[in-house]
Amino acid sequence: MPLRFRVRLTTGVEDVGGLAGVCSHPSVWGHGFARRLIEATHDRFRDLGLRISTLTTSRNIRGYGVYLKQGYVDLAPFWQGVRRVTRRRNPGGYRLRRARQSDLSAIHRLYRTHTRRMLGWTERPEQSLAWALAKTHEYLDKYRIVLRDGDAVGYLRTRPGDGVTMEEVVAPNGRDFAAAVAIMEAKAKTGIATVNWITARADAHRFRRLGYSVDGPFPDTTMALSLVDEIRTAELPHLFGGTSGTFVQYPTDDF
């Protein structure tokens, strides 16, 4: 499935291609079908004037080796954090509630403010959550709005059924960020709080300051390939901010 994304690079904002759902029947593995399909998609991206192709995958699957042979490189490591917590009270003045459709503009505003100094998947269209919600009515069920004295100051995602206490914790103010984490810790029933898909160094630093052990990289990765002569594929981790720790890609932008 070929996709098109707007990303922020060290050279400015640029549209890039995206590959998703690459698969072939096991009976024809090793016959080159996936490779030829990917190469045809690269040609389509070039026809559209796109200079870079990207994809998200796991290093634990067969496809990762296929992408390496195609020349793709990892852009940045993905990290995860864990902290043992005792029973805690919610911080005063803060509360958490489920996200509603009326929160979409606030979520986008908070996201853009939080990621203003980051690179990578920061140019998320304002309509992206609305598009996802139109496709899956339960899409917002995993989102929580962080309220301080009734005002939305942050949001996060949670998937307790999958063992993920929180991910994509977005709060431009450090105090609000800490309060959001504290509220989620107070809700943790197992005494363990977990955070998934940390990419930007600033987010990792905030969690470490709150007592989390941030480790990795874990298998998920985003890869990229240059489609033109004027960009070397080896330069792409730098262009996306991976080498400086400013690369960001949250689960909302997974593909």
C-alpha positions as a Markdown table, in Angstrom:
| # | Residue | x | y | z |
|---|---|---|---|---|
| 1 | Met | 0.0 | 0.0 | 0.0 |
| 2 | Pro | 1.8 | 3.2 | -1.1 |
| 3 | Leu | 1.3 | 6.2 | 1.1 |
| 4 | Arg | 2.4 | 9.9 | 1.1 |
| 5 | Phe | 3.5 | 11.8 | 4.2 |
| 6 | Arg | 4.6 | 15.3 | 5.0 |
| 7 | Val | 7.6 | 15.3 | 7.3 |
| 8 | Arg | 10.0 | 17.8 | 8.8 |
| 9 | Leu | 13.7 | 17.4 | 7.9 |
| 10 | Thr | 16.8 | 19.4 | 8.8 |
| 11 | Thr | 16.4 | 20.8 | 5.2 |
| 12 | Gly | 12.7 | 21.8 | 5.7 |
| 13 | Val | 9.3 | 20.3 | 5.2 |
| 14 | Glu | 9.1 | 17.6 | 2.5 |
| 15 | Asp | 6.6 | 15.0 | 1.2 |
| 16 | Val | 8.0 | 11.5 | 1.3 |
| 17 | Gly | 6.6 | 8.1 | 0.2 |
| 18 | Gly | 5.6 | 5.4 | 2.6 |
| 19 | Leu | 5.3 | 1.6 | 2.2 |
| 20 | Ala | 2.7 | -0.3 | 4.3 |
| 21 | Gly | 1.3 | -3.8 | 4.2 |
| 22 | Val | 4.0 | -5.4 | 2.1 |
| 23 | Cys | 3.4 | -9.1 | 2.0 |
| 24 | Ser | 3.7 | -12.2 | -0.3 |
| 25 | His | 2.4 | -15.7 | 0.1 |
| 26 | Pro | 4.9 | -18.0 | 1.9 |
| 27 | Ser | 4.8 | -20.4 | -1.1 |
| 28 | Val | 6.6 | -17.8 | -3.2 |
| 29 | Trp | 9.1 | -16.4 | -0.6 |
| 30 | Gly | 12.5 | -16.1 | -2.1 |
| 31 | His | 11.2 | -15.7 | -5.7 |
| 32 | Gly | 11.6 | -11.9 | -5.7 |
| 33 | Phe | 8.0 | -10.9 | -5.9 |
| 34 | Ala | 8.2 | -8.5 | -2.9 |
| 35 | Arg | 11.4 | -7.0 | -4.2 |
| 36 | Arg | 9.8 | -6.3 | -7.6 |
| 37 | Leu | 6.7 | -4.9 | -6.0 |
| 38 | Ile | 8.7 | -2.5 | -3.8 |
| 39 | Glu | 10.8 | -1.4 | -6.8 |
| 40 | Ala | 7.7 | -0.7 | -8.8 |
| 41 | Thr | 6.4 | 1.4 | -5.9 |
| 42 | His | 9.7 | 3.3 | -5.8 |
| 43 | Asp | 9.3 | 4.1 | -9.5 |
| 44 | Arg | 5.8 | 5.4 | -8.7 |
| 45 | Phe | 7.2 | 7.6 | -5.9 |
| 46 | Arg | 9.8 | 9.0 | -8.3 |
| 47 | Asp | 7.1 | 9.8 | -10.9 |
| 48 | Leu | 5.3 | 11.8 | -8.1 |
| 49 | Gly | 8.5 | 13.8 | -7.4 |
| 50 | Leu | 9.2 | 12.1 | -4.1 |
| 51 | Arg | 12.8 | 11.8 | -3.1 |
| 52 | Ile | 12.6 | 9.4 | -0.1 |
| 53 | Ser | 10.7 | 6.2 | 0.7 |
| 54 | Thr | 9.9 | 5.2 | 4.3 |
| 55 | Leu | 8.4 | 2.3 | 6.1 |
| 56 | Thr | 7.7 | 1.1 | 9.7 |
| 57 | Thr | 8.5 | -2.6 | 10.5 |
| 58 | Ser | 9.9 | -4.9 | 13.2 |
| 59 | Arg | 13.5 | -6.2 | 13.1 |
| 60 | Asn | 12.0 | -9.6 | 14.2 |
| 61 | Ile | 10.3 | -10.4 | 11.0 |
| 62 | Arg | 11.5 | -11.7 | 7.6 |
| 63 | Gly | 10.6 | -8.5 | 5.9 |
| 64 | Tyr | 13.3 | -6.5 | 7.7 |
| 65 | Gly | 16.0 | -8.5 | 5.9 |
| 66 | Val | 14.2 | -7.8 | 2.6 |
| 67 | Tyr | 14.3 | -4.0 | 3.3 |
| 68 | Leu | 17.9 | -4.1 | 4.3 |
| 69 | Lys | 18.8 | -5.8 | 0.9 |
| 70 | Gln | 16.8 | -3.0 | -0.8 |
| 71 | Gly | 19.1 | -0.5 | 0.9 |
| 72 | Tyr | 16.8 | 0.8 | 3.6 |
| 73 | Val | 18.4 | 2.1 | 6.8 |
| 74 | Asp | 17.0 | 2.6 | 10.3 |
| 75 | Leu | 16.3 | 6.2 | 11.1 |
| 76 | Ala | 16.4 | 6.1 | 14.9 |
| 77 | Pro | 16.0 | 3.7 | 17.8 |
| 78 | Phe | 12.6 | 3.2 | 19.6 |
| 79 | Trp | 12.7 | 3.0 | 23.4 |
| 80 | Gln | 10.4 | 1.9 | 26.1 |
| 81 | Gly | 10.2 | 2.7 | 29.8 |
| 82 | Val | 9.1 | 1.0 | 33.1 |
| 83 | Arg | 8.7 | 2.1 | 36.7 |
| 84 | Arg | 7.6 | 0.3 | 39.8 |
| 85 | Val | 4.9 | 2.5 | 41.5 |
| 86 | Thr | 3.2 | 2.4 | 44.9 |
| 87 | Arg | -0.3 | 3.7 | 45.4 |
| 88 | Arg | -0.4 | 7.4 | 44.5 |
| 89 | Arg | -3.0 | 10.2 | 44.5 |
| 90 | Asn | -3.9 | 12.3 | 41.6 |
| 91 | Pro | -2.0 | 15.6 | 41.6 |
| 92 | Gly | -4.2 | 18.5 | 42.8 |
| 93 | Gly | -6.0 | 20.5 | 40.1 |
| 94 | Tyr | -5.6 | 17.8 | 37.4 |
| 95 | Arg | -7.9 | 15.1 | 36.1 |
| 96 | Leu | -8.1 | 12.8 | 33.1 |
| 97 | Arg | -11.0 | 12.0 | 30.9 |
| 98 | Arg | -11.7 | 10.1 | 27.7 |
| 99 | Ala | -11.2 | 12.0 | 24.5 |
| 100 | Arg | -14.2 | 13.2 | 22.5 |
| 101 | Gln | -14.6 | 14.2 | 18.9 |
| 102 | Ser | -14.8 | 17.8 | 20.0 |
| 103 | Asp | -11.2 | 17.5 | 21.4 |
| 104 | Leu | -9.6 | 16.9 | 18.0 |
| 105 | Ser | -8.5 | 20.5 | 17.4 |
| 106 | Ala | -7.1 | 20.7 | 21.0 |
| 107 | Ile | -5.2 | 17.4 | 20.5 |
| 108 | His | -3.7 | 18.8 | 17.2 |
| 109 | Arg | -2.7 | 22.1 | 18.8 |
| 110 | Leu | -1.0 | 20.4 | 21.7 |
| 111 | Tyr | 0.8 | 18.0 | 19.4 |
| 112 | Arg | 2.2 | 20.8 | 17.2 |
| 113 | Thr | 3.3 | 22.8 | 20.3 |
| 114 | His | 5.0 | 19.7 | 21.9 |
| 115 | Thr | 6.9 | 18.8 | 18.7 |
| 116 | Arg | 7.9 | 22.3 | 17.5 |
| 117 | Arg | 11.6 | 21.6 | 18.0 |
| 118 | Met | 11.5 | 18.0 | 16.7 |
| 119 | Leu | 12.0 | 16.4 | 13.3 |
| 120 | Gly | 10.4 | 13.5 | 11.5 |
| 121 | Trp | 6.6 | 12.9 | 11.6 |
| 122 | Thr | 5.8 | 16.3 | 13.0 |
| 123 | Glu | 3.7 | 17.6 | 10.1 |
| 124 | Arg | 0.7 | 15.5 | 11.0 |
| 125 | Pro | -2.4 | 16.8 | 9.1 |
| 126 | Glu | -5.0 | 18.4 | 11.4 |
| 127 | Gln | -7.6 | 16.0 | 9.8 |
| 128 | Ser | -5.6 | 12.8 | 10.5 |
| 129 | Leu | -7.5 | 11.8 | 13.7 |
| 130 | Ala | -10.8 | 12.7 | 12.1 |
| 131 | Trp | -10.0 | 10.5 | 9.1 |
| 132 | Ala | -9.1 | 7.6 | 11.5 |
| 133 | Leu | -12.2 | 8.2 | 13.5 |
| 134 | Ala | -14.4 | 8.1 | 10.4 |
| 135 | Lys | -12.9 | 4.7 | 9.6 |
| 136 | Thr | -13.0 | 3.2 | 13.1 |
| 137 | His | -15.6 | 4.7 | 15.5 |
| 138 | Glu | -13.7 | 3.4 | 18.5 |
| 139 | Tyr | -10.4 | 5.0 | 17.5 |
| 140 | Leu | -10.5 | 7.7 | 20.2 |
| 141 | Asp | -11.1 | 5.1 | 23.0 |
| 142 | Lys | -7.4 | 4.9 | 23.7 |
| 143 | Tyr | -6.9 | 8.7 | 24.0 |
| 144 | Arg | -7.1 | 10.6 | 27.2 |
| 145 | Ile | -7.2 | 14.4 | 27.7 |
| 146 | Val | -5.2 | 15.9 | 30.6 |
| 147 | Leu | -7.1 | 18.7 | 32.2 |
| 148 | Arg | -5.6 | 21.3 | 34.6 |
| 149 | Asp | -8.4 | 23.4 | 36.3 |
| 150 | Gly | -10.7 | 22.3 | 33.5 |
| 151 | Asp | -8.4 | 23.4 | 30.6 |
| 152 | Ala | -6.9 | 20.8 | 28.2 |
| 153 | Val | -3.1 | 20.9 | 28.7 |
| 154 | Gly | -2.1 | 17.6 | 27.3 |
| 155 | Tyr | -3.2 | 14.2 | 26.0 |
| 156 | Leu | -1.9 | 10.6 | 25.9 |
| 157 | Arg | -2.8 | 7.2 | 24.7 |
| 158 | Thr | -3.3 | 4.1 | 26.8 |
| 159 | Arg | -3.7 | 0.4 | 26.0 |
| 160 | Pro | -3.9 | -1.4 | 29.4 |
| 161 | Gly | -5.3 | -4.5 | 27.7 |
| 162 | Asp | -1.9 | -4.8 | 25.8 |
| 163 | Gly | 0.1 | -4.0 | 28.9 |
| 164 | Val | 0.9 | -0.4 | 27.9 |
| 165 | Thr | 0.0 | 2.1 | 30.6 |
| 166 | Met | 0.8 | 5.0 | 28.3 |
| 167 | Glu | 2.3 | 6.1 | 25.0 |
| 168 | Glu | 2.4 | 9.3 | 23.1 |
| 169 | Val | 2.4 | 11.5 | 26.2 |
| 170 | Val | 2.0 | 15.0 | 24.8 |
| 171 | Ala | 2.1 | 18.0 | 27.2 |
| 172 | Pro | 4.2 | 21.0 | 26.2 |
| 173 | Asn | 4.6 | 22.1 | 29.9 |
| 174 | Gly | 6.9 | 19.8 | 32.0 |
| 175 | Arg | 4.7 | 20.2 | 35.0 |
| 176 | Asp | 1.7 | 19.0 | 33.1 |
| 177 | Phe | 3.7 | 16.2 | 31.6 |
| 178 | Ala | 4.6 | 15.0 | 35.1 |
| 179 | Ala | 1.0 | 15.3 | 36.3 |
| 180 | Ala | -0.3 | 13.2 | 33.3 |
| 181 | Val | 2.2 | 10.5 | 34.1 |
| 182 | Ala | 1.3 | 10.6 | 37.9 |
| 183 | Ile | -2.4 | 10.2 | 37.1 |
| 184 | Met | -1.7 | 7.1 | 34.9 |
| 185 | Glu | 0.6 | 5.7 | 37.6 |
| 186 | Ala | -2.3 | 6.1 | 40.1 |
| 187 | Lys | -4.4 | 4.0 | 37.8 |
| 188 | Ala | -1.9 | 1.2 | 37.4 |
| 189 | Lys | -3.4 | -1.9 | 39.0 |
| 190 | Thr | -0.3 | -4.1 | 38.9 |
| 191 | Gly | 2.2 | -1.7 | 40.6 |
| 192 | Ile | 4.1 | -1.4 | 37.3 |
| 193 | Ala | 3.7 | 1.5 | 34.9 |
| 194 | Thr | 5.0 | 1.2 | 31.3 |
| 195 | Val | 5.5 | 3.6 | 28.5 |
| 196 | Asn | 5.9 | 2.5 | 24.9 |
| 197 | Trp | 7.3 | 4.0 | 21.6 |
| 198 | Ile | 9.7 | 6.7 | 22.9 |
| 199 | Thr | 11.7 | 8.2 | 20.1 |
| 200 | Ala | 12.7 | 11.8 | 20.9 |
| 201 | Arg | 15.5 | 12.3 | 23.4 |
| 202 | Ala | 13.4 | 15.1 | 25.1 |
| 203 | Asp | 10.6 | 12.6 | 25.9 |
| 204 | Ala | 13.1 | 10.0 | 27.1 |
| 205 | His | 14.7 | 12.6 | 29.4 |
| 206 | Arg | 11.4 | 13.6 | 30.9 |
| 207 | Phe | 10.5 | 10.0 | 31.8 |
| 208 | Arg | 14.0 | 9.3 | 33.2 |
| 209 | Arg | 13.6 | 12.4 | 35.5 |
| 210 | Leu | 10.3 | 10.8 | 36.7 |
| 211 | Gly | 12.1 | 7.7 | 37.7 |
| 212 | Tyr | 11.6 | 5.5 | 34.7 |
| 213 | Ser | 14.2 | 3.0 | 33.4 |
| 214 | Val | 14.2 | 3.8 | 29.6 |
| 215 | Asp | 15.7 | 0.9 | 27.7 |
| 216 | Gly | 16.0 | -0.2 | 24.1 |
| 217 | Pro | 16.1 | -0.3 | 21.3 |
| 218 | Phe | 13.2 | -2.6 | 20.9 |
| 219 | Pro | 12.3 | -4.3 | 17.6 |
| 220 | Asp | 10.0 | -1.7 | 16.1 |
| 221 | Thr | 11.8 | 0.6 | 13.7 |
| 222 | Thr | 11.2 | 3.1 | 10.9 |
| 223 | Met | 13.4 | 2.9 | 7.9 |
| 224 | Ala | 14.1 | 5.0 | 4.8 |
| 225 | Leu | 15.7 | 4.9 | 1.4 |
| 226 | Ser | 16.9 | 7.7 | -0.9 |
| 227 | Leu | 15.3 | 7.5 | -4.4 |
| 228 | Val | 17.5 | 10.1 | -6.0 |
| 229 | Asp | 21.2 | 10.6 | -6.6 |
| 230 | Glu | 21.4 | 14.0 | -4.8 |
| 231 | Ile | 20.6 | 12.4 | -1.4 |
| 232 | Arg | 22.7 | 9.5 | 0.0 |
| 233 | Thr | 20.7 | 7.0 | 2.0 |
| 234 | Ala | 23.4 | 7.1 | 4.7 |
| 235 | Glu | 22.5 | 10.8 | 5.2 |
| 236 | Leu | 18.8 | 10.1 | 6.0 |
| 237 | Pro | 19.2 | 9.4 | 9.8 |
| 238 | His | 20.7 | 12.9 | 10.1 |
| 239 | Leu | 18.1 | 14.5 | 7.9 |
| 240 | Phe | 15.3 | 13.0 | 10.0 |
| 241 | Gly | 16.9 | 14.0 | 13.3 |
| 242 | Gly | 17.8 | 10.4 | 14.4 |
| 243 | Thr | 21.4 | 11.2 | 15.0 |
| 244 | Ser | 20.6 | 14.3 | 17.1 |
| 245 | Gly | 17.8 | 12.7 | 19.1 |
| 246 | Thr | 15.2 | 15.0 | 17.7 |
| 247 | Phe | 13.4 | 12.4 | 15.6 |
| 248 | Val | 9.8 | 11.8 | 16.6 |
| 249 | Gln | 7.2 | 9.3 | 15.5 |
| 250 | Tyr | 4.3 | 8.5 | 17.8 |
| 251 | Pro | 2.0 | 5.5 | 17.5 |
| 252 | Thr | -0.7 | 7.7 | 16.0 |
| 253 | Asp | 1.6 | 8.0 | 13.0 |
| 254 | Asp | 2.4 | 4.3 | 12.7 |
| 255 | Phe | 2.0 | 2.9 | 9.2 |
